[in-house]
Each structure stands twice: as structure tokens, then as C-alpha cells.
Amino acid sequence: MQFVEAHGARIPQIGLGTMTLKGDVCVQAVKTALQVGYTHLDTAWFYGNEKDVGEGLRQSGIKRENVFICTKVRETHLEPDKFRQSLSESLANLQLPYVDLLLIHWNNKDIPFKTSVGALCQAKKDGFAKHVGVANFTTKMLDDAWAATSEPLVCNQIEMHPFINQDKVLATSKKHGMAVVAYCPIARGKVPGADALERIGKAHGKSAAQVSLRYLVQMGVCAIPRSDKPDHLKANLDVFDFKLADAEMAELKKLNDTNMRVVNPPHAPVWDTP
Ligand SMILES: NC(=O)c1ccc[n+]([C@@H]2O[C@H](COP(=O)([O-])OP(=O)(O)OC[C@H]3O[C@@H](n4cnc5c(N)ncnc54)[C@H](OP(=O)(O)O)[C@@H]3O)[C@@H](O)[C@H]2O)c1
């Protein structure tokens, strides 16, 4: 496993995304993932599966301290009291005293960064999170959050795959020394079957999904693909034994012009334009 380091955090470059996984499907996916070598789990209070993620961790037999666990606080809970309530529910669900990474899941434009980021930083000071960061932040939000924070924001978790151009937010995240964690790294299932990715994969004896993950790994970002299929879980980890050529990376980069954003809920910010 390779890692991305940022402000003292060491984030395994491939993690397991768990959104939509619930109940025993989630428990088994987490357990299998950890047993085949994953060391990074991504969940959120909003996913309603933290109990299952914690259960999968315990059933795997893998030591908790060998796993990097991220959860998130929703935009409805960014004021100090609600933030504490959400976080304490998350820790109770996971049955853990702390998480490795705690993120603001989405910004709330009606709450000043001093308040929301202040609550986030307090969670770290209280020992409930080893590191803190954000998700779905734009360039402007990153600059404003950094101006308000008392703790380093170690990552920005954003949508990234070959079909979206995130150059601006990537550059601003890097300017602040942050890791970028790519969600929807296989475009929520739209990568398999895409011509260029299938063709490039064939040349390397890999699948289109593996090409998408490798593209992200070579860009220096982390990726958190979701699957509940043991063969997909293994395949998604098996992206460190081949290298995409510069011309292949350039061809995949050109697909950014597709401009396909998979996740764009009503509470999303005005995104950076390419
Ligand atoms: N911060 C945020 O706001 C935010 C937003 C969205 C997502 N996320 C996080 O990012 C994670 C990943 O994003 P996502 O779940 O939306 O989408 P994704 O990981 O891009 O795609 C998941 C889909 O791809 C399929 N898949 C996985 N591996 C495959 C493989 N090797 N070959 C073929 N198909 C494969 C899965 O089906 P199978 O189960 O059949 O393999 C599933 O249908 C989430 O689970 C969540 O943890 C965060």
C-alpha cells in the first residue's frame, strides 16, 4: 500500500467507500476488505452504516490501530452543540474512542467557518479525531477555512474520476499542503464499459475500473472505491503493480472535458469551473 502524507496524516492511497452499504452486506464488505489488505475505511454519520462498519472491523480480526478510519459530520450539524452530538453518535456507532480523520461532509453557507471549523478543531483537541479535514470544499471555501482554522486541515474529499476536471480545487488543496481523497473514483459505475479506459486496461491486463483508480493514484490522490463484491474489492486494491504511460495519462486527462459530475445535491456549493 502507498500513502499520501499531509500535515502529519498518513492516508492509505486506496480505501473502502461504504456509502449505500448497509447491514450484513456492509459488515461483510468491510470484513472482506480488511482481510484482503485494505487499511482505510470511509464512512459518514449520514450513511447510517457506522454500526456495520464498526462490526466489520471487529469481525475482521484486524487491529484497530492498523486501520485508518474516516467519518463525517453533516452540514445540518456544524454548530458546536450539534457537532458534538453528531460526533458522539458516530463514535458510539463505531464503538471507537476516536477516528483517524473527521471531515465536514458539506459546508453550510449559513454558518461561519469560525464556528464550523472551530467545532471541527475542538473535536481534534478533545482527542476524538487524530486529524481533521473537509469534503466538497471549493477553492474559495478552502482559503476561507484555512484563514479560520487552528488545526491543519489535512484533506479535501472531492469527486474525482477521469470524467471531471478538478484542476483548480486540486491546485488549491495542494497549495495548502492537503491530501485530496477522490470519491466516486470509478464514476459510480460509469467507468466500466468506457472505450478508452477499457482499451488502456486491456493493454495492461487490467480492468477499466483499475485504470481509473491507477490514474488517480498516479495523480497523487487517494481513492475510496465502493464495492460489496469480493473480486472487485481485491481488484480495486491491485493497482500498484502497473504504471500508465504519459500518453495514457494524457488521454485520460482529456476525458475530463466530459464534465460529468455524479454528485450534486441541492446543498452543494457553486463549484469551481474548469
Ligand atoms: N464526501 C462526499 O460527499 C461523498 C460523496 C459520494 C461518495 N463518497 C464516498 O466515496 C465512496 C465511493 O463513491 P461511490 O460509492 O459513490 O462510487 P464509486 O466507488 O465510484 O462506484 C461504485 C460502483 O462501482 C462498482 N464497482 C466497484 N468496483 C468495481 C470494479 N472493480 N469493477 C466494476 N465495477 C465496480 C460498484 O458495484 P459493485 O458493488 O458491484 O462492485 C458500485 O456500483 C462512497 O462509497 C463514499 O464512501 C463521499
The ligand as an SDF file (V2000), in Angstrom:
LIG
                    3D

 48 52  0  0  0  0  0  0  0  0999 V2000
  -17.8610   13.1970    0.6560 N   0  0  0  0  0  0  0  0  0  0  0  0
  -18.9140   13.0090   -0.1220 C   0  0  0  0  0  0  0  0  0  0  0  0
  -19.7860   13.8740   -0.2570 O   0  0  0  0  0  0  0  0  0  0  0  0
  -19.0550   11.6990   -0.8560 C   0  0  0  0  0  0  0  0  0  0  0  0
  -19.9590   11.6160   -1.9160 C   0  0  0  0  0  0  0  0  0  0  0  0
  -20.0610   10.3970   -2.6000 C   0  0  0  0  0  0  0  0  0  0  0  0
  -19.2700    9.3200   -2.2090 C   0  0  0  0  0  0  0  0  0  0  0  0
  -18.4260    9.4280   -1.1470 N   0  0  0  0  0  0  0  0  0  0  0  0
  -17.5940    8.2780   -0.7060 C   0  0  0  0  0  0  0  0  0  0  0  0
  -16.9180    7.7600   -1.8400 O   0  0  0  0  0  0  0  0  0  0  0  0
  -17.2160    6.3580   -1.9620 C   0  0  0  0  0  0  0  0  0  0  0  0
  -17.1480    5.9220   -3.4040 C   0  0  0  0  0  0  0  0  0  0  0  0
  -18.0770    6.6080   -4.2130 O   0  0  0  0  0  0  0  0  0  0  0  0
  -19.3980    5.8810   -4.7730 P   0  0  0  0  0  0  0  0  0  0  0  0
  -19.7120    4.7690   -3.8720 O   0  0  0  0  0  0  0  0  0  0  0  0
  -20.4210    6.9190   -4.9650 O   0  0  0  0  0  0  0  0  0  0  0  0
  -18.9740    5.4120   -6.2420 O   0  0  0  0  0  0  0  0  0  0  0  0
  -17.7860    4.5290   -6.8950 P   0  0  0  0  0  0  0  0  0  0  0  0
  -16.9180    3.9220   -5.8750 O   0  0  0  0  0  0  0  0  0  0  0  0
  -17.1650    5.3890   -7.9530 O   0  0  0  0  0  0  0  0  0  0  0  0
  -18.6210    3.4160   -7.6690 O   0  0  0  0  0  0  0  0  0  0  0  0
  -19.2820    2.3640   -7.0180 C   0  0  0  0  0  0  0  0  0  0  0  0
  -19.8830    1.4500   -8.0850 C   0  0  0  0  0  0  0  0  0  0  0  0
  -18.8400    0.8750   -8.8740 O   0  0  0  0  0  0  0  0  0  0  0  0
  -18.9580   -0.5530   -8.8720 C   0  0  0  0  0  0  0  0  0  0  0  0
  -17.5960   -1.1280   -8.8120 N   0  0  0  0  0  0  0  0  0  0  0  0
  -16.7160   -1.0700   -7.7910 C   0  0  0  0  0  0  0  0  0  0  0  0
  -15.5670   -1.7000   -8.0870 N   0  0  0  0  0  0  0  0  0  0  0  0
  -15.7140   -2.1800   -9.3500 C   0  0  0  0  0  0  0  0  0  0  0  0
  -14.8760   -2.9270  -10.2020 C   0  0  0  0  0  0  0  0  0  0  0  0
  -13.6420   -3.2740   -9.8420 N   0  0  0  0  0  0  0  0  0  0  0  0
  -15.3560   -3.2700  -11.4440 N   0  0  0  0  0  0  0  0  0  0  0  0
  -16.6080   -2.8990  -11.8240 C   0  0  0  0  0  0  0  0  0  0  0  0
  -17.4510   -2.1930  -11.0490 N   0  0  0  0  0  0  0  0  0  0  0  0
  -17.0160   -1.8270   -9.8010 C   0  0  0  0  0  0  0  0  0  0  0  0
  -19.7450   -0.8860   -7.6290 C   0  0  0  0  0  0  0  0  0  0  0  0
  -20.5140   -2.0520   -7.8350 O   0  0  0  0  0  0  0  0  0  0  0  0
  -20.1670   -3.4580   -7.1180 P   0  0  0  0  0  0  0  0  0  0  0  0
  -20.6070   -3.3340   -5.6930 O   0  0  0  0  0  0  0  0  0  0  0  0
  -20.9790   -4.4040   -7.9420 O   0  0  0  0  0  0  0  0  0  0  0  0
  -18.7020   -3.7130   -7.2500 O   0  0  0  0  0  0  0  0  0  0  0  0
  -20.6680    0.3340   -7.4990 C   0  0  0  0  0  0  0  0  0  0  0  0
  -21.8260    0.1560   -8.2930 O   0  0  0  0  0  0  0  0  0  0  0  0
  -18.5940    6.2490   -1.3170 C   0  0  0  0  0  0  0  0  0  0  0  0
  -18.9310    4.9180   -1.0410 O   0  0  0  0  0  0  0  0  0  0  0  0
  -18.3970    7.1310   -0.1120 C   0  0  0  0  0  0  0  0  0  0  0  0
  -17.6690    6.4480    0.8850 O   0  0  0  0  0  0  0  0  0  0  0  0
  -18.2840   10.6130   -0.4920 C   0  0  0  0  0  0  0  0  0  0  0  0
  1  2  1  0
  2  3  2  0
  2  4  1  0
  4  5  1  0
  4 48  2  0
  5  6  2  0
  6  7  1  0
  7  8  2  0
  8  9  1  0
  8 48  1  0
  9 10  1  0
  9 46  1  0
 10 11  1  0
 11 12  1  0
 11 44  1  0
 12 13  1  0
 13 14  1  0
 14 15  2  0
 14 16  1  0
 14 17  1  0
 17 18  1  0
 18 19  2  0
 18 20  1  0
 18 21  1  0
 21 22  1  0
 22 23  1  0
 23 24  1  0
 23 42  1  0
 24 25  1  0
 25 26  1  0
 25 36  1  0
 26 27  1  0
 26 35  1  0
 27 28  2  0
 28 29  1  0
 29 30  1  0
 29 35  2  0
 30 31  1  0
 30 32  2  0
 32 33  1  0
 33 34  2  0
 34 35  1  0
 36 37  1  0
 36 42  1  0
 37 38  1  0
 38 39  2  0
 38 40  1  0
 38 41  1  0
 42 43  1  0
 44 45  1  0
 44 46  1  0
 46 47  1  0
M  CHG  2   8   1  16  -1
M  END
$$$$
